[in-house]
Amino acid sequence: ALMLSFKNGMGDSVRWVGFANYVRILKDKTFLQCLFNTVFYFIIQVPVMLIIALVLAQLLNNPNIKGKGIYRTMIFLPCATSLVSYSMIFKSLFAQDGLVNHVISAIGLPTVDWFQNAWAARFVIIIALIWRWTGYNMGFYLSGLQNISKSYYEAASLDGASKIQQFFYITLPMVSPTLFVVLIMRLMSSIKVYDLIYMMIEESNPAITSAQSLMYLFYRESFISGNRGLGSSVVIWTVALIGLVTAVQFWGQKKWVNYEV
């Protein structure tokens, strides 16, 4: 991809263009729109997903809840579902005559054409990503929570700490290494989002230009337009973005991640 990003053309017509693809793509409004979409997806989706997963893990870590295995399985099930069927379910739910619009209409609100409106399509993608990966993240949190010694909570209870205080002063610091790992994985995954967009929004839909991610732009440039040099430069920019985000996370983890000694 790096070598291709310095070239243009295909087959015998390939020519070396240096940094021309990188300069061209930075001036491209479509690239800037895709960059905005990609950042928007992980800024909204990742925090919401991690909070929901942590809350669910905390609830299902309670030994007094009956049928925990069933609840855990149900929450994890979207992650284990085939991506094709999962995408088709969401496409059906948010269709013009789908269940979501029927519910909206039933409570007296105007229906929304979810996949024709760019902002609506963005939020459908975010909801689908959250629904799919929350159970996966919850599994990591459960593992982290079960490794916290009960003696901490017993000592805190004797000192008069409430459940909320125990969560913020014991649970959250002790589970922060797990949170850090999950945060890195989910940020990387959200920056590379492509498959759900491809499955839920048709190529002929005008909203695709406003809702597509960097990885979807790579697909369109490389395999539809046939411009693999430009497409490869999109990949390199995406890798750079992932590297930047990851570097910031590793720099910041020293201030909020607590490793038990």
C-alpha positions, 0 to 999 in steps of 0.5 A, a space after each residue: 500500500 505504501 509503494 502504491 500510494 506513490 504511483 498512479 495508473 494500473 498495469 503497464 500505465 503505472 507511473 511514479 508520482 511521488 507525494 502527489 496523491 497525498 497532496 491531492 487527497 488533502 485538498 479533496 472535500 470528499 476525503 475531509 468529509 470521510 475524515 470527519 465521519 471517521 472521527 465522529 464515529 469513534 468519538 460518539 460510539 466508543 465512549 457510549 459503548 464502553 460505558 454501557 458495557 461497563 454498567 452491564 458487566 457490573 450488573 451481571 457480576 452480581 452473584 445474587 442475579 439469577 440466570 446470569 448466563 442467559 443474560 450474558 449470552 443474549 448480550 453477547 449474541 450480536 457479536 457472534 451473529 453473521 455480519 451479513 444477517 446482522 446488517 440486514 436486520 438493522 437495514 430492515 429495522 430502519 427502513 422507510 416502512 420498518 419497525 423503528 418508523 412504525 414506532 415513531 409514527 405510533 407515538 405521533 412523531 414524523 417518520 425519518 428516511 434513515 438511509 437517505 439523510 446523511 446525519 440519520 444514516 450516521 446515527 444508524 451506523 453508530 447504533 449498529 456498532 454499539 449494539 454489535 460490540 457492547 457484549 464483546 467489551 462486556 466480556 472483557 470487563 467481567 474478566 477484569 471485575 472478577 479479578 478484583 479481590 473482595 477484601 477491598 470492598 469489605 474494608 471499604 464497607 467497614 469504613 462506611 463507603 457507599 456502593 457508588 463510592 466503592 465503584 469510583 474509588 475501587 472498581 474503576 481504578 482496579 478495572 482501568 487496565 482492562 478499560 485501557 486495552 478495550 479502549 485501544 481495540 475499539 478505537 482502532 476498530 471504529 476508525 476502520 469501520 467499513 463493512 456495516 456501511 457497505 452492507 446497509 447503504 447502497 452505492 447508488 444512495 446519494 447519502 453514501 458520500 456524506 456518511 462514508 468512512 475513510 475505509 469505505 473511501 479506500 474501497 471506492 477509490 481502489 475497486 470502483 474508480 480503479 485509482 489504487 494509488 489514491 486509495 492506498 494514500 487513504 490507507 496510509 492516512 488511516 494508519 497514521 490516524 490510528 497511530 496518532 490516537 494510539 500514541 495519545 492513549 499510551 501517553 495518557 494512560 500513565 495518568 489514569 490507568 492503575 496497575 495493582 502491585 
